[in-house]
Amino acid sequence: MSESFSELFDELGRIEQRLSDEGPGPELVEELGALRAQADEWMENWLVLEDRIAELCERFGLDLDLDSSPINHENVPSNVAPETGPISPAPYPPKPEGSDGISMVWHIPPHLDSEALVRTFRKGIGFFDLWMYQEAAEELEKVLKQTGDFPVARLYLALAYIARGRGREAEPHLQILLSTEQSPWILTSVRHARAHVYAEQGRWREAAEDLVLAVEGGRGVPILHYNLAVALIRVGDWERAIEELINVLEVDSRDEEAWLVGIAVLKRLGRFRLAISWALHGYRLLPDSWRIGKELAILLDYFGRLEEAARIWKRLLRLQPRDPDLWSGWGWTRWRQGDRLSARGAWKKAASLDGKAGQVLLYLGWAALEVGDRIGAWRYLERAEQDETVKNAAHAAMGWIAKAKGQGAGSLSCRNEPAEVGPQELDSKPSGHGY
């Protein structure tokens, strides 16, 4: 038996080499299974250790943070996704079909032969590409003031306004382009941009109408289909939203947001078996997506496939060991499997990472009640009550404790399972690279 993680990895490397050399066989499958069993045992012992550490911190009022990373993960800008570059706040024009978009953007009408004017235009586009939208708008305004009929400059000026939150100033320019332009690329870009303005104003039905036309002109452009799906969700047309998300994934099967929103929509429609198929497919394509993995684990748990769910939770915790939601979900599955000790350890770990997580505190309150710890349960429930999402459940549990105390219950315990308001709870609000 291996005595350290380095030995476990050495053993895994040895098995991998033999699989490559000899191919799968009963002996190697058995060895790999034994290695997984040992890793599972270590995980269980780790959770017990975490439980004991959490109890000591709670008993002696210690604030223990073992993360020595100098990076402040909690204050990452909201428009920066992990492992990616920042997401532009502007509804960037989709590229014309069969083109990289460059020739369309840089084409200067022949009668605009002023070198100074060309420099001003290029400067404005350069500022736009650098997300310096105020400076871009100033330069492009100069171009339009001198020419009055330069469609690409007008389009980018409108986009710069939108990026600065000045959608109403962009609308007249977009309307002029819709009335005068014949270029399919410009018309598609304008409708996409105007849909963005409508979305910012909460006019989702009008946004959807513009996006339908934009999709017709720019069919196959994933962002148009994705944003149309978002608009359709906002107006309650869930079935058509799924169709648009499928269109996104046919072009880019590795679009994480499309998989996630699709899972949320299918759950909202009550089509849970299709949702689990969707999650399985997405997770196979994106095995490092902890967000898709989380949805898959929730659905597996929902269908009682607890062993599979537990394996997913453990893998996700290796990817994101400081995510309280993952610890909470892992704890819920372990509770359902009957392992109360591991469940409490996982929930305490989640609470140590997010002391205001009402769902976890509610779980811990019910877990304390089960072992008759009325005082501990009350403390957890008091904290859980501060979270609006579980306030009613926490209040009801506290009322139950007070009633039992009034009746003189000497050893109060509750053998019911914790009140479950997540992790199956659906958050269908789309997010990510769309509106």
Summary of the structure (lengths in Angstrom):
residues: 435
radius of gyration: 27.7
end to end distance: 52.6
largest distance: 93.2
contacts: 1317
relative contact order: 0.06
helix: 68%
strand: 0%
